[in-house]
């Protein structure tokens, strides 16, 4: 059987379904090909379930610290199965929402595994998709334009392949029925530190092993040092500049023992579980890319600024093209691809202006260049920094750790980047992202009136600090 449409989307994750909605808004007929559930990794095995668990951990931490607010509690008990039930309910509610949006916009869903085919009796050019349905039947989707949005999966560390019992990926960790007493987390990037923060709040003994010299290797060094300090303060053991020797690992029914090496020194680490969190791999295998002129290198699909592949009518977005593997980046790329194929005007896409968020306690957020990156680009920089300890609402909330740092160009005055660590900074980063999009200067943002008492005051103060004009510190 053959289906035809204006736009076919291979993958129904965040980037895919957002692209589908945008195409439908523009009057295009749309077919989404998805072999699992709409929403993809972010909704079912990543962003949403992990943030639900993080929220439960945060609530528990607040209850355990409530006496400092004049509230004495007794009989507090973590019922982890109920935490998991809440997580599943959150995911299902959002899943229902995505399905509703598909129906609302009259988007057809084809459930099955898709493979791109070359020129054939179905189409004179490559880009049609042969879909193997759940019942074994075949469907062919022929479209004017195709968008590849197949996402990614956790990277496997040789010798430490997840077994779902002792060695876990981040996806398998989400399905834990009970918490371990201890865990080793290999990888101190975004996913690793989020799990470290969460599990520490749940009362698990956590050890993080990171090969780079700092946690969050892509983020500002000062932010990384502050996060390290605060995680250690909460009892998390962190080993940076350290690798693990997978060949010497010993797995038993009760746990795992592994050797960690830093230079010439090594030490033995043991825990009930081990979480491998060393990045993600693009899903580009068995897609039929060899049947097209699509170029792919180093495990990702190559695209131009408009998200077009080597075949102009075929686009690719999200994790499968590498770069920032973030749900909101994939959504933006999906909208951009659809706008381009529909002939809409496009705003220049600069990846460094995509906000980056880490949902630890406290949170980390950034946009633009770090001070180090700006200097590597040959920019002469000036910085402003302001602590949450000088912000009234942060003190009222009992969340005064952290700071906001602004990096500006010393000559033009333009904002080059903003880095934050502290309470609710993943919400505050939006103002900094807008300021950079509008090419604002720190002075202009500092002149904007920020309500008192609010956490957002720190943005204005940090901006004013660039010129030495901060008021509250």
TORMAR-845576 format. One record per residue (C-alpha): residue number from 1; x, y, z. Coordinates in nm, 3 decimals. Layout:
// TORMAR-845576
+-----+---------+---------+---------+
! pos !      c1 !      c2 !      c3 !
+-----+---------+---------+---------+
! NUM !       X !       Y !       Z !
...
+-----+---------+---------+---------+
//
This chain:
// TORMAR-845576
+-----+---------+---------+---------+
! pos !      c1 !      c2 !      c3 !
+-----+---------+---------+---------+
!   1 !   0.000 !   0.000 !   0.000 !
!   2 !   0.127 !   0.352 !  -0.079 !
!   3 !   0.057 !   0.675 !   0.108 !
!   4 !   0.139 !   1.020 !  -0.029 !
!   5 !   0.184 !   1.347 !   0.157 !
!   6 !   0.361 !   1.681 !   0.145 !
!   7 !   0.589 !   1.612 !   0.442 !
!   8 !   0.692 !   1.277 !   0.589 !
!   9 !   0.877 !   1.273 !   0.920 !
!  10 !   1.083 !   0.971 !   1.018 !
!  11 !   1.073 !   0.977 !   1.398 !
!  12 !   0.805 !   1.105 !   1.633 !
!  13 !   1.021 !   1.245 !   1.912 !
!  14 !   1.021 !   1.608 !   2.025 !
!  15 !   1.181 !   1.740 !   1.708 !
!  16 !   0.966 !   1.521 !   1.486 !
!  17 !   0.625 !   1.597 !   1.632 !
!  18 !   0.700 !   1.969 !   1.662 !
!  19 !   0.802 !   1.974 !   1.295 !
!  20 !   0.482 !   1.787 !   1.211 !
!  21 !   0.265 !   2.043 !   1.390 !
!  22 !   0.442 !   2.334 !   1.222 !
!  23 !   0.398 !   2.173 !   0.879 !
!  24 !   0.028 !   2.118 !   0.948 !
!  25 !  -0.006 !   2.482 !   1.055 !
!  26 !   0.128 !   2.578 !   0.713 !
!  27 !  -0.137 !   2.367 !   0.542 !
!  28 !   0.083 !   2.070 !   0.456 !
!  29 !  -0.039 !   1.711 !   0.465 !
!  30 !   0.185 !   1.529 !   0.713 !
!  31 !   0.271 !   1.168 !   0.796 !
!  32 !   0.480 !   1.079 !   1.101 !
!  33 !   0.652 !   0.739 !   1.100 !
!  34 !   0.731 !   0.614 !   1.451 !
!  35 !   0.812 !   0.262 !   1.565 !
!  36 !   0.757 !   0.329 !   1.935 !
!  37 !   0.558 !   0.596 !   2.121 !
!  38 !   0.511 !   0.956 !   2.014 !
!  39 !   0.731 !   1.183 !   2.221 !
!  40 !   1.046 !   0.977 !   2.180 !
!  41 !   1.335 !   0.969 !   2.424 !
!  42 !   1.265 !   1.307 !   2.584 !
!  43 !   0.912 !   1.223 !   2.689 !
!  44 !   0.947 !   0.854 !   2.770 !
!  45 !   1.313 !   0.781 !   2.854 !
!  46 !   1.484 !   1.115 !   2.918 !
!  47 !   1.390 !   1.474 !   2.998 !
!  48 !   1.042 !   1.435 !   3.142 !
!  49 !   1.073 !   1.118 !   3.355 !
!  50 !   1.412 !   1.224 !   3.491 !
!  51 !   1.282 !   1.570 !   3.584 !
!  52 !   0.985 !   1.408 !   3.758 !
!  53 !   1.224 !   1.201 !   3.969 !
!  54 !   1.439 !   1.508 !   4.033 !
!  55 !   1.133 !   1.697 !   4.157 !
!  56 !   1.048 !   1.421 !   4.405 !
!  57 !   1.408 !   1.423 !   4.527 !
!  58 !   1.394 !   1.801 !   4.564 !
!  59 !   1.073 !   1.782 !   4.770 !
!  60 !   1.230 !   1.521 !   4.996 !
!  61 !   1.537 !   1.741 !   5.046 !
!  62 !   1.317 !   2.039 !   5.135 !
!  63 !   1.125 !   1.832 !   5.389 !
!  64 !   1.448 !   1.707 !   5.545 !
!  65 !   1.570 !   2.067 !   5.574 !
!  66 !   1.237 !   2.207 !   5.690 !
!  67 !   1.346 !   2.260 !   6.052 !
!  68 !   1.562 !   2.551 !   5.937 !
!  69 !   1.236 !   2.716 !   5.827 !
!  70 !   1.075 !   2.662 !   6.167 !
!  71 !   0.885 !   2.349 !   6.063 !
!  72 !   0.958 !   2.030 !   6.251 !
!  73 !   0.862 !   1.706 !   6.077 !
!  74 !   0.851 !   1.349 !   6.199 !
!  75 !   0.792 !   1.016 !   6.035 !
!  76 !   0.911 !   1.125 !   5.691 !
!  77 !   0.936 !   0.823 !   5.463 !
!  78 !   1.040 !   0.788 !   5.100 !
!  79 !   0.808 !   0.545 !   4.919 !
!  80 !   0.998 !   0.498 !   4.597 !
!  81 !   0.731 !   0.295 !   4.414 !
!  82 !   0.496 !   0.594 !   4.454 !
!  83 !   0.769 !   0.821 !   4.319 !
!  84 !   0.781 !   0.598 !   4.012 !
!  85 !   0.401 !   0.595 !   3.987 !
!  86 !   0.395 !   0.974 !   3.983 !
!  87 !   0.663 !   0.977 !   3.714 !
!  88 !   0.460 !   0.742 !   3.496 !
!  89 !   0.149 !   0.954 !   3.546 !
!  90 !   0.335 !   1.269 !   3.439 !
!  91 !   0.468 !   1.097 !   3.128 !
!  92 !   0.127 !   0.955 !   3.037 !
!  93 !  -0.045 !   1.291 !   3.077 !
!  94 !   0.203 !   1.453 !   2.839 !
!  95 !   0.184 !   1.155 !   2.601 !
!  96 !  -0.191 !   1.200 !   2.582 !
!  97 !  -0.132 !   1.568 !   2.508 !
!  98 !   0.097 !   1.489 !   2.214 !
!  99 !  -0.155 !   1.243 !   2.071 !
! 100 !  -0.428 !   1.507 !   2.103 !
! 101 !  -0.215 !   1.756 !   1.908 !
! 102 !  -0.167 !   1.500 !   1.632 !
! 103 !  -0.542 !   1.451 !   1.604 !
! 104 !  -0.611 !   1.824 !   1.624 !
! 105 !  -0.380 !   1.896 !   1.331 !
! 106 !  -0.496 !   1.590 !   1.133 !
! 107 !  -0.149 !   1.441 !   1.125 !
! 108 !  -0.135 !   1.076 !   1.020 !
! 109 !   0.070 !   0.839 !   1.232 !
! 110 !   0.219 !   0.528 !   1.078 !
! 111 !   0.351 !   0.293 !   1.345 !
! 112 !   0.639 !   0.085 !   1.223 !
! 113 !   1.008 !   0.080 !   1.138 !
! 114 !   1.093 !   0.302 !   0.843 !
! 115 !   1.374 !   0.269 !   0.590 !
! 116 !   1.453 !   0.522 !   0.317 !
! 117 !   1.455 !   0.379 !  -0.035 !
! 118 !   1.615 !   0.505 !  -0.353 !
! 119 !   1.443 !   0.586 !  -0.684 !
! 120 !   1.178 !   0.325 !  -0.753 !
! 121 !   0.837 !   0.268 !  -0.904 !
! 122 !   0.698 !   0.468 !  -0.611 !
! 123 !   0.906 !   0.780 !  -0.674 !
! 124 !   1.162 !   0.890 !  -0.937 !
! 125 !   1.390 !   1.022 !  -0.665 !
! 126 !   1.511 !   0.883 !  -0.334 !
! 127 !   1.328 !   0.972 !  -0.014 !
! 128 !   1.027 !   0.746 !  -0.010 !
! 129 !   1.008 !   0.544 !   0.312 !
! 130 !   0.929 !   0.174 !   0.328 !
! 131 !   0.764 !   0.100 !   0.662 !
! 132 !   0.751 !  -0.241 !   0.820 !
! 133 !   0.432 !  -0.239 !   1.025 !
! 134 !   0.378 !  -0.417 !   1.355 !
! 135 !   0.169 !  -0.687 !   1.184 !
! 136 !   0.445 !  -0.756 !   0.931 !
! 137 !   0.272 !  -0.574 !   0.648 !
! 138 !   0.461 !  -0.314 !   0.442 !
! 139 !   0.357 !   0.046 !   0.381 !
! 140 !   0.533 !   0.293 !   0.151 !
! 141 !   0.517 !   0.663 !   0.232 !
! 142 !   0.596 !   0.894 !  -0.061 !
! 143 !   0.639 !   1.262 !   0.021 !
! 144 !   0.748 !   1.584 !  -0.142 !
! 145 !   0.984 !   1.642 !   0.149 !
! 146 !   1.124 !   1.407 !   0.413 !
! 147 !   1.253 !   1.506 !   0.758 !
! 148 !   1.477 !   1.258 !   0.941 !
! 149 !   1.435 !   1.288 !   1.318 !
! 150 !   1.549 !   0.953 !   1.452 !
! 151 !   1.715 !   1.077 !   1.772 !
! 152 !   1.984 !   0.900 !   1.971 !
! 153 !   2.051 !   0.635 !   2.234 !
! 154 !   2.290 !   0.608 !   2.531 !
! 155 !   2.651 !   0.545 !   2.436 !
! 156 !   2.786 !   0.210 !   2.552 !
! 157 !   3.126 !   0.198 !   2.719 !
! 158 !   3.324 !  -0.108 !   2.599 !
! 159 !   3.341 !  -0.364 !   2.876 !
! 160 !   3.058 !  -0.201 !   3.068 !
! 161 !   2.758 !  -0.284 !   2.853 !
! 162 !   2.436 !  -0.233 !   3.050 !
! 163 !   2.279 !  -0.555 !   3.177 !
! 164 !   1.975 !  -0.387 !   3.330 !
! 165 !   2.061 !  -0.530 !   3.673 !
! 166 !   2.396 !  -0.404 !   3.801 !
! 167 !   2.523 !  -0.196 !   3.508 !
! 168 !   2.266 !   0.056 !   3.391 !
! 169 !   2.219 !   0.316 !   3.121 !
! 170 !   2.028 !   0.633 !   3.206 !
! 171 !   1.719 !   0.481 !   3.042 !
! 172 !   1.733 !   0.165 !   3.252 !
! 173 !   1.794 !   0.367 !   3.568 !
! 174 !   1.457 !   0.532 !   3.515 !
! 175 !   1.283 !   0.199 !   3.568 !
! 176 !   1.447 !   0.106 !   3.901 !
! 177 !   1.194 !  -0.056 !   4.131 !
! 178 !   1.399 !   0.019 !   4.439 !
! 179 !   1.694 !   0.242 !   4.517 !
! 180 !   2.041 !   0.094 !   4.567 !
! 181 !   2.240 !   0.177 !   4.878 !
! 182 !   2.530 !   0.291 !   4.661 !
! 183 !   2.609 !   0.370 !   4.299 !
! 184 !   2.907 !   0.462 !   4.082 !
! 185 !   2.828 !   0.703 !   3.801 !
! 186 !   3.075 !   0.693 !   3.513 !
! 187 !   3.053 !   1.031 !   3.345 !
! 188 !   3.015 !   1.375 !   3.500 !
! 189 !   2.834 !   1.544 !   3.214 !
! 190 !   2.476 !   1.671 !   3.226 !
! 191 !   2.303 !   1.336 !   3.272 !
! 192 !   2.563 !   1.209 !   3.518 !
! 193 !   2.546 !   1.507 !   3.754 !
! 194 !   2.166 !   1.517 !   3.741 !
! 195 !   2.153 !   1.155 !   3.853 !
! 196 !   2.417 !   1.224 !   4.117 !
! 197 !   2.215 !   1.512 !   4.260 !
! 198 !   1.889 !   1.317 !   4.251 !
! 199 !   2.020 !   0.997 !   4.405 !
! 200 !   2.209 !   1.185 !   4.677 !
! 201 !   1.882 !   1.353 !   4.779 !
! 202 !   1.718 !   1.010 !   4.784 !
! 203 !   1.984 !   0.896 !   5.032 !
! 204 !   2.202 !   0.688 !   4.797 !
! 205 !   2.580 !   0.690 !   4.844 !
! 206 !   2.707 !   0.835 !   4.514 !
! 207 !   3.050 !   0.834 !   4.350 !
! 208 !   3.099 !   1.022 !   4.021 !
! 209 !   3.398 !   0.939 !   3.798 !
! 210 !   3.472 !   1.191 !   3.522 !
! 211 !   3.765 !   1.164 !   3.278 !
! 212 !   3.787 !   1.540 !   3.216 !
! 213 !   3.941 !   1.781 !   3.462 !
! 214 !   3.603 !   1.918 !   3.571 !
! 215 !   3.238 !   1.827 !   3.597 !
! 216 !   3.027 !   1.953 !   3.305 !
! 217 !   3.332 !   1.976 !   3.074 !
! 218 !   3.152 !   2.203 !   2.824 !
! 219 !   3.051 !   2.461 !   3.084 !
! 220 !   3.225 !   2.751 !   3.259 !
! 221 !   3.507 !   2.649 !   3.493 !
! 222 !   3.381 !   2.863 !   3.782 !
! 223 !   3.035 !   2.711 !   3.753 !
! 224 !   3.185 !   2.361 !   3.748 !
! 225 !   3.389 !   2.435 !   4.063 !
! 226 !   3.082 !   2.564 !   4.244 !
! 227 !   2.878 !   2.259 !   4.147 !
! 228 !   3.163 !   2.034 !   4.263 !
! 229 !   3.174 !   2.215 !   4.598 !
! 230 !   2.801 !   2.187 !   4.654 !
! 231 !   2.778 !   1.820 !   4.551 !
! 232 !   3.064 !   1.733 !   4.785 !
! 233 !   2.892 !   1.929 !   5.062 !
! 234 !   2.593 !   1.696 !   5.015 !
! 235 !   2.812 !   1.387 !   5.045 !
! 236 !   2.871 !   1.306 !   4.678 !
! 237 !   3.219 !   1.172 !   4.609 !
! 238 !   3.362 !   1.316 !   4.286 !
! 239 !   3.675 !   1.195 !   4.105 !
! 240 !   3.774 !   1.417 !   3.812 !
! 241 !   4.061 !   1.352 !   3.571 !
! 242 !   3.990 !   0.985 !   3.638 !
! 243 !   3.916 !   0.692 !   3.408 !
! 244 !   3.777 !   0.347 !   3.481 !
! 245 !   3.935 !   0.021 !   3.372 !
! 246 !   3.644 !  -0.179 !   3.236 !
! 247 !   3.857 !  -0.490 !   3.185 !
! 248 !   3.916 !  -0.529 !   3.559 !
! 249 !   3.553 !  -0.482 !   3.661 !
! 250 !   3.399 !  -0.760 !   3.866 !
! 251 !   3.022 !  -0.797 !   3.862 !
! 252 !   2.828 !  -1.012 !   4.104 !
! 253 !   2.467 !  -1.043 !   4.214 !
! 254 !   2.533 !  -0.794 !   4.494 !
! 255 !   2.721 !  -0.527 !   4.301 !
! 256 !   3.028 !  -0.423 !   4.106 !
! 257 !   3.392 !  -0.347 !   4.178 !
! 258 !   3.596 !  -0.144 !   3.933 !
! 259 !   3.941 !   0.015 !   3.915 !
! 260 !   3.961 !   0.394 !   3.879 !
! 261 !   4.285 !   0.547 !   3.757 !
! 262 !   4.420 !   0.899 !   3.781 !
! 263 !   4.766 !   0.927 !   3.633 !
! 264 !   4.985 !   0.662 !   3.790 !
! 265 !   4.751 !   0.609 !   4.084 !
! 266 !   4.458 !   0.368 !   4.095 !
! 267 !   4.194 !   0.278 !   4.348 !
! 268 !   3.922 !   0.019 !   4.376 !
! 269 !   3.559 !   0.139 !   4.380 !
! 270 !   3.263 !  -0.077 !   4.480 !
! 271 !   2.889 !  -0.018 !   4.472 !
! 272 !   2.558 !  -0.199 !   4.428 !
! 273 !   2.500 !  -0.039 !   4.088 !
! 274 !   2.698 !   0.136 !   3.817 !
! 275 !   2.543 !   0.394 !   3.586 !
! 276 !   2.716 !   0.455 !   3.253 !
! 277 !   2.659 !   0.813 !   3.141 !
! 278 !   2.914 !   0.893 !   2.871 !
! 279 !   2.706 !   1.063 !   2.606 !
! 280 !   2.468 !   0.951 !   2.333 !
! 281 !   2.496 !   0.797 !   1.986 !
! 282 !   2.288 !   0.911 !   1.686 !
! 283 !   2.038 !   0.660 !   1.550 !
! 284 !   2.137 !   0.649 !   1.184 !
! 285 !   2.196 !   0.279 !   1.128 !
! 286 !   1.961 !   0.077 !   0.907 !
! 287 !   1.783 !   0.389 !   0.781 !
! 288 !   1.872 !   0.331 !   0.417 !
! 289 !   2.100 !   0.636 !   0.399 !
! 290 !   2.315 !   0.442 !   0.155 !
! 291 !   2.026 !   0.459 !  -0.090 !
! 292 !   2.060 !   0.837 !  -0.104 !
! 293 !   2.321 !   1.108 !  -0.151 !
! 294 !   2.298 !   1.198 !   0.217 !
! 295 !   2.642 !   1.246 !   0.369 !
! 296 !   2.716 !   1.123 !   0.718 !
! 297 !   3.041 !   1.142 !   0.909 !
! 298 !   3.153 !   1.053 !   1.261 !
! 299 !   2.820 !   0.893 !   1.329 !
! 300 !   2.595 !   1.189 !   1.247 !
! 301 !   2.412 !   1.320 !   0.940 !
! 302 !   2.561 !   1.629 !   0.774 !
! 303 !   2.322 !   1.920 !   0.713 !
! 304 !   2.348 !   2.282 !   0.603 !
! 305 !   2.217 !   2.588 !   0.787 !
! 306 !   1.865 !   2.509 !   0.664 !
! 307 !   1.879 !   2.152 !   0.796 !
! 308 !   1.904 !   2.011 !   0.442 !
! 309 !   2.106 !   1.698 !   0.376 !
! 310 !   2.294 !   1.618 !   0.055 !
! 311 !   1.950 !   1.561 !  -0.098 !
! 312 !   1.784 !   1.908 !  -0.088 !
! 313 !   1.435 !   1.766 !  -0.040 !
! 314 !   1.549 !   1.558 !   0.259 !
! 315 !   1.612 !   1.731 !   0.589 !
! 316 !   1.753 !   1.604 !   0.919 !
! 317 !   1.711 !   1.746 !   1.270 !
! 318 !   1.783 !   1.674 !   1.634 !
! 319 !   2.025 !   1.429 !   1.788 !
! 320 !   2.088 !   1.244 !   1.460 !
! 321 !   2.279 !   1.549 !   1.327 !
! 322 !   2.498 !   1.582 !   1.638 !
! 323 !   2.568 !   1.921 !   1.791 !
! 324 !   2.357 !   2.016 !   2.089 !
! 325 !   2.155 !   1.706 !   2.171 !
! 326 !   1.876 !   1.896 !   2.344 !
! 327 !   1.501 !   1.863 !   2.300 !
! 328 !   1.448 !   2.236 !   2.250 !
! 329 !   1.728 !   2.247 !   1.994 !
! 330 !   1.559 !   1.964 !   1.801 !
! 331 !   1.226 !   2.148 !   1.813 !
! 332 !   1.384 !   2.466 !   1.683 !
! 333 !   1.560 !   2.274 !   1.405 !
! 334 !   1.234 !   2.102 !   1.313 !
! 335 !   1.050 !   2.433 !   1.282 !
! 336 !   1.340 !   2.574 !   1.084 !
! 337 !   1.337 !   2.280 !   0.839 !
! 338 !   0.963 !   2.311 !   0.783 !
! 339 !   0.975 !   2.688 !   0.742 !
! 340 !   1.249 !   2.645 !   0.481 !
! 341 !   1.072 !   2.380 !   0.277 !
! 342 !   0.759 !   2.597 !   0.287 !
! 343 !   0.946 !   2.905 !   0.167 !
! 344 !   0.909 !   3.095 !   0.494 !
! 345 !   1.163 !   3.360 !   0.604 !
! 346 !   1.437 !   3.223 !   0.830 !
! 347 !   1.626 !   3.389 !   1.111 !
! 348 !   1.996 !   3.296 !   1.125 !
! 349 !   2.048 !   2.990 !   1.344 !
! 350 !   2.341 !   3.015 !   1.584 !
! 351 !   2.384 !   2.703 !   1.794 !
! 352 !   2.569 !   2.884 !   2.072 !
! 353 !   2.252 !   3.085 !   2.141 !
! 354 !   2.062 !   2.771 !   2.239 !
! 355 !   2.019 !   2.772 !   2.621 !
! 356 !   2.174 !   2.479 !   2.806 !
! 357 !   2.016 !   2.360 !   3.132 !
! 358 !   2.121 !   2.115 !   3.403 !
! 359 !   1.860 !   2.020 !   3.661 !
! 360 !   2.083 !   1.947 !   3.957 !
! 361 !   2.027 !   2.104 !   4.301 !
! 362 !   2.112 !   2.386 !   4.258 !
! 363 !   2.045 !   2.417 !   3.887 !
! 364 !   2.295 !   2.519 !   3.618 !
! 365 !   2.208 !   2.713 !   3.304 !
! 366 !   2.403 !   2.894 !   3.033 !
! 367 !   2.373 !   3.054 !   2.693 !
! 368 !   2.633 !   3.188 !   2.452 !
! 369 !   3.006 !   3.153 !   2.502 !
! 370 !   3.193 !   3.088 !   2.824 !
! 371 !   3.475 !   3.326 !   2.908 !
! 372 !   3.729 !   3.067 !   2.796 !
! 373 !   3.551 !   3.005 !   2.465 !
! 374 !   3.522 !   3.378 !   2.394 !
! 375 !   3.895 !   3.426 !   2.448 !
! 376 !   3.972 !   3.128 !   2.225 !
! 377 !   3.773 !   3.307 !   1.953 !
! 378 !   4.001 !   3.607 !   1.991 !
! 379 !   3.754 !   3.826 !   2.178 !
! 380 !   3.871 !   4.066 !   2.446 !
! 381 !   3.634 !   4.008 !   2.735 !
! 382 !   3.505 !   4.180 !   3.046 !
! 383 !   3.293 !   3.998 !   3.303 !
! 384 !   3.040 !   4.074 !   3.570 !
! 385 !   2.949 !   3.837 !   3.851 !
! 386 !   2.684 !   3.855 !   4.121 !
! 387 !   2.606 !   3.605 !   4.401 !
! 388 !   2.266 !   3.474 !   4.504 !
! 389 !   2.374 !   3.536 !   4.864 !
! 390 !   2.308 !   3.907 !   4.799 !
! 391 !   1.958 !   3.853 !   4.657 !
! 392 !   1.674 !   3.899 !   4.908 !
! 393 !   1.442 !   3.634 !   4.772 !
! 394 !   1.723 !   3.377 !   4.755 !
! 395 !   1.791 !   3.435 !   5.124 !
! 396 !   1.417 !   3.414 !   5.205 !
! 397 !   1.400 !   3.084 !   5.013 !
! 398 !   1.710 !   2.950 !   5.187 !
! 399 !   1.877 !   2.898 !   4.848 !
! 400 !   2.165 !   3.141 !   4.849 !
! 401 !   2.440 !   2.928 !   4.692 !
! 402 !   2.557 !   3.011 !   4.341 !
! 403 !   2.595 !   3.312 !   4.115 !
! 404 !   2.532 !   3.462 !   3.772 !
! 405 !   2.825 !   3.547 !   3.548 !
! 406 !   2.806 !   3.769 !   3.240 !
! 407 !   3.072 !   3.766 !   2.968 !
! 408 !   3.077 !   4.072 !   2.741 !
! 409 !   3.292 !   4.201 !   2.455 !
! 410 !   3.523 !   4.469 !   2.593 !
! 411 !   3.514 !   4.669 !   2.269 !
! 412 !   3.156 !   4.646 !   2.143 !
! 413 !   2.987 !   4.590 !   2.477 !
! 414 !   2.783 !   4.302 !   2.334 !
! 415 !   2.684 !   4.014 !   2.559 !
! 416 !   2.887 !   3.708 !   2.460 !
! 417 !   2.752 !   3.465 !   2.716 !
! 418 !   2.580 !   3.420 !   3.050 !
! 419 !   2.644 !   3.137 !   3.295 !
! 420 !   2.440 !   3.064 !   3.607 !
! 421 !   2.433 !   2.826 !   3.900 !
! 422 !   2.168 !   2.864 !   4.166 !
! 423 !   1.796 !   2.836 !   4.240 !
! 424 !   1.563 !   2.818 !   3.939 !
! 425 !   1.828 !   2.938 !   3.694 !
! 426 !   1.684 !   2.711 !   3.423 !
! 427 !   1.388 !   2.951 !   3.429 !
! 428 !   1.600 !   3.265 !   3.457 !
! 429 !   1.815 !   3.178 !   3.154 !
! 430 !   1.532 !   3.280 !   2.921 !
! 431 !   1.596 !   3.651 !   2.983 !
! 432 !   1.964 !   3.611 !   2.900 !
! 433 !   1.880 !   3.416 !   2.583 !
! 434 !   1.640 !   3.690 !   2.471 !
! 435 !   1.900 !   3.957 !   2.545 !
! 436 !   2.152 !   3.783 !   2.320 !
! 437 !   1.898 !   3.727 !   2.045 !
! 438 !   1.820 !   4.100 !   2.049 !
! 439 !   2.193 !   4.184 !   2.056 !
! 440 !   2.154 !   4.370 !   2.384 !
! 441 !   2.438 !   4.507 !   2.593 !
! 442 !   2.475 !   4.444 !   2.968 !
! 443 !   2.389 !   4.809 !   3.029 !
! 444 !   2.057 !   4.775 !   2.849 !
! 445 !   1.956 !   4.463 !   3.042 !
! 446 !   2.071 !   4.622 !   3.367 !
! 447 !   1.855 !   4.927 !   3.297 !
! 448 !   1.544 !   4.708 !   3.271 !
! 449 !   1.354 !   4.726 !   3.600 !
! 450 !   1.352 !   4.392 !   3.779 !
! 451 !   1.082 !   4.348 !   4.045 !
! 452 !   1.183 !   4.315 !   4.411 !
! 453 !   1.202 !   4.073 !   4.578 !
! 454 !   1.253 !   3.826 !   4.294 !
! 455 !   1.529 !   3.592 !   4.190 !
! 456 !   1.537 !   3.771 !   3.852 !
! 457 !   1.703 !   4.072 !   4.021 !
! 458 !   2.028 !   3.882 !   3.993 !
! 459 !   2.020 !   3.915 !   3.614 !
! 460 !   2.008 !   4.294 !   3.633 !
! 461 !   2.276 !   4.307 !   3.901 !
! 462 !   2.513 !   4.074 !   3.715 !
! 463 !   2.468 !   4.281 !   3.399 !
! 464 !   2.542 !   4.603 !   3.589 !
! 465 !   2.846 !   4.436 !   3.747 !
! 466 !   3.013 !   4.426 !   3.404 !
! 467 !   3.063 !   4.803 !   3.432 !
! 468 !   3.114 !   4.799 !   3.808 !
! 469 !   2.767 !   4.944 !   3.870 !
! 470 !   2.598 !   4.664 !   4.066 !
! 471 !   2.404 !   4.806 !   4.358 !
! 472 !   2.354 !   4.519 !   4.599 !
! 473 !   2.704 !   4.379 !   4.646 !
+-----+---------+---------+---------+
//
